Amino acid sequence: MLPVMMNLRKNGLRIEMDYAGGALKKQMGLSDKLGARHTLIIGENEMKSGKAILRNMLTKEQQEPPIDSLEKTLRFLVNP
């Protein structure tokens, strides 16, 4: 997970990470508090499947982009 985050940051994307862990509901609350428009969820299951969960925090819709194409997916959200 950390290499994925570091690569996205290296390519100019603003990425925050919850290092404390804990319940997903609490982490979603932190995303809301930070004013995030989208939240990227990458846990053990996502690493195994090769797909992240990308959640739109306004509509609550989710999609599952491949981890290896996250930069392209996230850049599209920033600059459609």
BELDA-V6857 format. One record per pair of residues at least 24 apart in sequence whose ideal C-beta (glycine too) atoms are under 8 Angstrom apart, sorted by the first residue. I is the first residue (numbers start at 0). J is the second residue. If there is no record, write none. Layout:
BEGIN
i: <I	I>
j: <J	J>
END
This chain:
BEGIN
i: <0	0	0	3	3	3	3	6	7	7	7	10	12	12	12	12	14	27	27	30	31	36	37	37	39	39	41>
j: <41	42	46	41	51	66	69	70	69	70	73	70	70	73	74	77	39	54	56	56	56	76	73	76	69	73	66>
END
